Amino acid sequence: MSSRAKIVRARYEGGALRPLEPLELEEGEEVLIRIERYVDREKVVEKFYGKRGSAPKELLDKFMLEAETQ
């Protein structure tokens, strides 16, 4: 994986976090994980949706994710 941070959605199942997309990691590689409930993120998207013109909510969420990895 590149040195750039990446945010990945995951689901908690059976006592473990399971990523919802492939990860580019080496076997045994350690990572840092920040836990944020997706429902809380949706509340932020709802709060700011439509404040600066119209755009799909998914686009606002994508921009938020990109900004967090900078």
Secondary structure, DSSP 4 states (H G I P E B T S, - for coil): --SS-----EEEETTEEEESS-----TT---------HHHHHHHHHHHTTTTS---HHHHHHHHHHHHT-
